[in-house]
């Protein structure tokens, strides 16, 4: 959408809610002339200095004053949907889930305690004398959520690269350099996912069980992997190969205490050079499969 001139003010009602704030964020992130606009507040339903709404293109009212971006009085489900339509972003795949959250809130459905609407309410209690701080906090949250959705959409566009392996009665998803598709694979029916992710030239590996499969344990799998690793390193391991965490004699392969996750390198625990697995990804797959 082209805007005729720079926007000096964006007007919200005092105590602007999730919908109004998200609509404002969407507007300011997509209209270059709005980037440095000053946000002002009026009583709900009113306009800036009682001027006629939308009469001055440099002053934009969002969700107040019954103007073009006010969804009250049955104009639309949300102010966000009005802005999205104006900006031709209705089909932005990264926005869809976020817009559904806004609509759920506007329908007065019960919200989880960690939902954006709940956080916004909490910020108003905490920063009751400075609502502009709430705007800053909300915009930062929306930036993060939208960024995550963009990454999810980008990752899922590569879902055709997922390889599937039958391990007995279980369906295993093989994610070669696409570990970000774990959630997608679980939703697609995987009981277990096995991934490889090269970081700084070194491979990281992971095996994870879906929450839907309480009967699967990775204890035997980690023991088998440690045994194979010991063979290629010519090590004689005498400790408990099924132990939780890592083995002192051969760090690298880590078993989570839930018995549902095995890692060999991760963002939280980068591997030292001597900890990088010497096993090939194919060998790891062939070792894990009969052990689950």
Buried (B, 14 or more C-beta within 10 A) or exposed (E): EEBEEBBBBBBBBEBBBBBBBBBBBBBBBBBEBBEEBEBBBBEBEBBBEEEEBBEBEEBBBBBBBBBBBBBEEEBBBBBBBBBBEBBEBEEBEBBEBBBEBBBBBBEEEEBEEEBBBBBBBEBBEEBEEEBEBBBEBBBEBBEEBBEEBBEBBEBBEBEEEBEEBEBEEBBBBBBBEBBBBBEBBBEEEBBBBBBBBEEEEBBBBBBBBBEEBEEBBBBBBBBBBBEBBBEEBEBEBEEEBBBEEBBEEBBBBBBBEEBBBBBBBBEEBEBEEEBBBEBEBEBBBBBBBEBB
